[in-house]
Protein backbone atom coordinates (compact mmCIF):
# COMPACT_ATOMS: atom_id res chain seq x y z
CA UNK A 1 0.00 0.00 0.00
CA UNK A 2 1.30 3.42 -0.95
CA UNK A 3 -0.22 6.45 0.73
CA UNK A 4 -0.06 9.99 -0.62
CA UNK A 5 -1.17 12.84 1.61
CA UNK A 6 -2.13 16.23 0.25
CA UNK A 7 -4.01 19.37 1.16
CA UNK A 8 -1.61 21.01 3.54
CA UNK A 9 -0.74 24.66 3.29
CA UNK A 10 -0.73 28.01 5.02
CA UNK A 11 -3.90 29.11 6.77
CA UNK A 12 -4.78 31.83 9.21
CA UNK A 13 -5.79 30.92 12.72
CA UNK A 14 -9.47 30.15 12.75
CA UNK A 15 -9.40 28.94 9.18
CA UNK A 16 -9.96 25.51 7.68
CA UNK A 17 -8.09 22.95 5.66
CA UNK A 18 -9.01 19.57 4.30
CA UNK A 19 -6.33 16.95 4.09
CA UNK A 20 -6.67 13.94 1.86
CA UNK A 21 -4.77 10.70 1.72
CA UNK A 22 -5.00 8.53 -1.35
CA UNK A 23 -4.05 4.88 -1.21
CA UNK A 24 -2.73 2.99 -4.17
CA UNK A 25 -1.89 -0.63 -4.58
CA UNK A 26 -4.02 -3.04 -2.69
CA UNK A 27 -7.37 -2.10 -1.27
CA UNK A 28 -7.45 -0.52 2.18
CA UNK A 29 -11.04 -1.46 2.91
CA UNK A 30 -9.79 -3.79 5.66
CA UNK A 31 -7.40 -1.28 7.17
CA UNK A 32 -7.95 1.20 9.93
CA UNK A 33 -6.95 4.60 8.57
CA UNK A 34 -5.49 7.37 10.64
CA UNK A 35 -3.82 10.73 10.81
CA UNK A 36 -0.85 11.66 12.95
CA UNK A 37 1.11 14.87 13.19
CA UNK A 38 4.56 15.97 14.19
CA UNK A 39 5.46 19.50 15.14
CA UNK A 40 9.07 20.70 15.19
CA UNK A 41 10.90 19.38 18.23
CA UNK A 42 8.00 17.17 19.25
CA UNK A 43 7.18 13.53 18.89
CA UNK A 44 4.66 12.31 16.38
CA UNK A 45 1.21 12.20 17.93
CA UNK A 46 -2.09 10.60 17.12
CA UNK A 47 -4.75 12.91 15.68
CA UNK A 48 -7.60 10.79 14.40
CA UNK A 49 -8.52 7.30 13.33
CA UNK A 50 -11.39 5.73 11.45
CA UNK A 51 -11.89 2.01 11.77
CA UNK A 52 -12.84 -0.49 9.13
CA UNK A 53 -16.44 -0.23 10.33
CA UNK A 54 -16.40 3.56 10.30
CA UNK A 55 -16.02 4.24 13.98
CA UNK A 56 -13.91 7.29 14.68
CA UNK A 57 -11.75 8.63 17.46
CA UNK A 58 -9.89 11.91 17.67
CA UNK A 59 -7.35 13.59 19.88
CA UNK A 60 -9.07 15.45 22.69
CA UNK A 61 -7.60 18.79 21.69
CA UNK A 62 -9.10 18.57 18.19
CA UNK A 63 -12.44 17.09 19.18
CA UNK A 64 -15.22 19.17 17.69
CA UNK A 65 -12.87 20.82 15.21
CA UNK A 66 -11.44 17.93 13.19
CA UNK A 67 -13.44 15.26 11.40
CA UNK A 68 -12.04 12.14 9.80
CA UNK A 69 -13.84 10.29 7.03
CA UNK A 70 -13.10 7.61 4.49
CA UNK A 71 -14.25 6.69 1.03
CA UNK A 72 -13.43 3.06 0.42
CA UNK A 73 -14.50 3.18 -3.21
CA UNK A 74 -11.93 5.88 -3.88
CA UNK A 75 -9.43 4.51 -1.35
CA UNK A 76 -9.13 7.83 0.37
CA UNK A 77 -9.23 9.11 3.91
CA UNK A 78 -9.80 12.77 4.68
CA UNK A 79 -9.30 15.04 7.62
CA UNK A 80 -11.45 18.14 7.74
CA UNK A 81 -9.80 20.65 10.03
CA UNK A 82 -11.77 23.67 11.19
CA UNK A 83 -11.01 26.48 13.63
CA UNK A 84 -7.31 25.86 13.25
CA UNK A 85 -4.99 27.02 15.98
CA UNK A 86 -1.27 27.72 16.08
CA UNK A 87 -0.83 24.48 18.03
CA UNK A 88 -2.21 22.54 15.07
CA UNK A 89 0.76 23.49 12.91
CA UNK A 90 2.71 20.36 12.05
CA UNK A 91 3.51 17.87 9.37
CA UNK A 92 0.50 15.59 9.05
CA UNK A 93 0.89 11.93 8.14
CA UNK A 94 -1.70 9.39 7.19
CA UNK A 95 -1.40 5.71 7.89
CA UNK A 96 -3.15 2.45 7.23
CA UNK A 97 -3.04 -0.25 9.85
CA UNK A 98 -4.14 -3.85 9.88
CA UNK A 99 -2.91 -6.15 12.58
CA UNK A 100 0.84 -5.78 12.90
CA UNK A 101 1.17 -4.11 9.51
CA UNK A 102 1.25 -0.34 9.24
CA UNK A 103 1.86 1.73 6.16
CA UNK A 104 2.79 5.40 6.32
CA UNK A 105 2.54 8.10 3.75
CA UNK A 106 4.76 11.09 3.32
CA UNK A 107 3.61 14.05 5.31
CA UNK A 108 1.87 17.22 4.28
CA UNK A 109 2.78 20.47 6.01
CA UNK A 110 0.16 22.55 7.77
CA UNK A 111 1.20 26.05 8.79
CA UNK A 112 -1.09 28.24 10.88
CA UNK A 113 -0.44 31.96 11.04
CA UNK A 114 -1.69 34.03 13.94
Kinemage of the C-alpha trace (Angstrom):
@kinemage 1
@onewidth
@group {chain A} dominant
@subgroup {mainchain}
@vectorlist {calphas} color= white
{ca unk a 1} P 0.000 0.000 0.000
{ca unk a 2} L 1.298 3.417 -0.950
{ca unk a 3} L -0.217 6.451 0.731
{ca unk a 4} L -0.058 9.989 -0.619
{ca unk a 5} L -1.171 12.841 1.607
{ca unk a 6} L -2.132 16.230 0.246
{ca unk a 7} L -4.008 19.369 1.159
{ca unk a 8} L -1.608 21.014 3.538
{ca unk a 9} L -0.742 24.659 3.293
{ca unk a 10} L -0.729 28.005 5.017
{ca unk a 11} L -3.904 29.109 6.768
{ca unk a 12} L -4.780 31.829 9.212
{ca unk a 13} L -5.787 30.916 12.721
{ca unk a 14} L -9.471 30.149 12.747
{ca unk a 15} L -9.400 28.945 9.177
{ca unk a 16} L -9.964 25.513 7.680
{ca unk a 17} L -8.085 22.954 5.656
{ca unk a 18} L -9.012 19.573 4.304
{ca unk a 19} L -6.327 16.952 4.095
{ca unk a 20} L -6.667 13.939 1.860
{ca unk a 21} L -4.771 10.696 1.718
{ca unk a 22} L -4.996 8.526 -1.350
{ca unk a 23} L -4.047 4.882 -1.214
{ca unk a 24} L -2.727 2.993 -4.173
{ca unk a 25} L -1.886 -0.625 -4.580
{ca unk a 26} L -4.018 -3.039 -2.693
{ca unk a 27} L -7.369 -2.096 -1.271
{ca unk a 28} L -7.447 -0.518 2.175
{ca unk a 29} L -11.038 -1.463 2.915
{ca unk a 30} L -9.795 -3.789 5.660
{ca unk a 31} L -7.399 -1.275 7.168
{ca unk a 32} L -7.949 1.200 9.932
{ca unk a 33} L -6.954 4.598 8.573
{ca unk a 34} L -5.493 7.374 10.640
{ca unk a 35} L -3.820 10.731 10.810
{ca unk a 36} L -0.848 11.660 12.952
{ca unk a 37} L 1.115 14.867 13.186
{ca unk a 38} L 4.559 15.972 14.193
{ca unk a 39} L 5.456 19.503 15.144
{ca unk a 40} L 9.073 20.700 15.190
{ca unk a 41} L 10.898 19.377 18.225
{ca unk a 42} L 8.001 17.171 19.251
{ca unk a 43} L 7.184 13.525 18.894
{ca unk a 44} L 4.656 12.307 16.376
{ca unk a 45} L 1.212 12.198 17.926
{ca unk a 46} L -2.094 10.600 17.118
{ca unk a 47} L -4.750 12.911 15.680
{ca unk a 48} L -7.605 10.795 14.396
{ca unk a 49} L -8.515 7.302 13.325
{ca unk a 50} L -11.391 5.727 11.448
{ca unk a 51} L -11.892 2.014 11.767
{ca unk a 52} L -12.844 -0.492 9.129
{ca unk a 53} L -16.440 -0.233 10.327
{ca unk a 54} L -16.399 3.557 10.297
{ca unk a 55} L -16.015 4.242 13.984
{ca unk a 56} L -13.907 7.289 14.682
{ca unk a 57} L -11.751 8.629 17.457
{ca unk a 58} L -9.888 11.911 17.671
{ca unk a 59} L -7.350 13.589 19.878
{ca unk a 60} L -9.073 15.452 22.690
{ca unk a 61} L -7.602 18.795 21.691
{ca unk a 62} L -9.097 18.574 18.188
{ca unk a 63} L -12.437 17.091 19.177
{ca unk a 64} L -15.225 19.165 17.693
{ca unk a 65} L -12.870 20.822 15.209
{ca unk a 66} L -11.444 17.930 13.186
{ca unk a 67} L -13.444 15.258 11.397
{ca unk a 68} L -12.041 12.138 9.799
{ca unk a 69} L -13.836 10.292 7.031
{ca unk a 70} L -13.098 7.614 4.490
{ca unk a 71} L -14.254 6.687 1.027
{ca unk a 72} L -13.427 3.062 0.418
{ca unk a 73} L -14.501 3.183 -3.208
{ca unk a 74} L -11.928 5.878 -3.882
{ca unk a 75} L -9.431 4.507 -1.348
{ca unk a 76} L -9.126 7.832 0.373
{ca unk a 77} L -9.231 9.107 3.915
{ca unk a 78} L -9.799 12.765 4.676
{ca unk a 79} L -9.296 15.039 7.625
{ca unk a 80} L -11.451 18.141 7.739
{ca unk a 81} L -9.800 20.655 10.033
{ca unk a 82} L -11.767 23.670 11.191
{ca unk a 83} L -11.006 26.478 13.633
{ca unk a 84} L -7.305 25.857 13.250
{ca unk a 85} L -4.993 27.018 15.983
{ca unk a 86} L -1.274 27.721 16.082
{ca unk a 87} L -0.825 24.481 18.030
{ca unk a 88} L -2.211 22.538 15.072
{ca unk a 89} L 0.758 23.493 12.905
{ca unk a 90} L 2.710 20.365 12.045
{ca unk a 91} L 3.511 17.873 9.368
{ca unk a 92} L 0.503 15.587 9.051
{ca unk a 93} L 0.892 11.934 8.142
{ca unk a 94} L -1.701 9.392 7.193
{ca unk a 95} L -1.396 5.713 7.894
{ca unk a 96} L -3.146 2.449 7.225
{ca unk a 97} L -3.039 -0.255 9.854
{ca unk a 98} L -4.138 -3.855 9.881
{ca unk a 99} L -2.909 -6.152 12.581
{ca unk a 100} L 0.844 -5.784 12.901
{ca unk a 101} L 1.169 -4.109 9.513
{ca unk a 102} L 1.252 -0.335 9.240
{ca unk a 103} L 1.856 1.730 6.158
{ca unk a 104} L 2.795 5.403 6.323
{ca unk a 105} L 2.539 8.098 3.752
{ca unk a 106} L 4.765 11.088 3.317
{ca unk a 107} L 3.610 14.047 5.310
{ca unk a 108} L 1.869 17.224 4.278
{ca unk a 109} L 2.780 20.465 6.008
{ca unk a 110} L 0.158 22.552 7.770
{ca unk a 111} L 1.200 26.045 8.785
{ca unk a 112} L -1.085 28.242 10.880
{ca unk a 113} L -0.442 31.963 11.039
{ca unk a 114} L -1.688 34.030 13.940
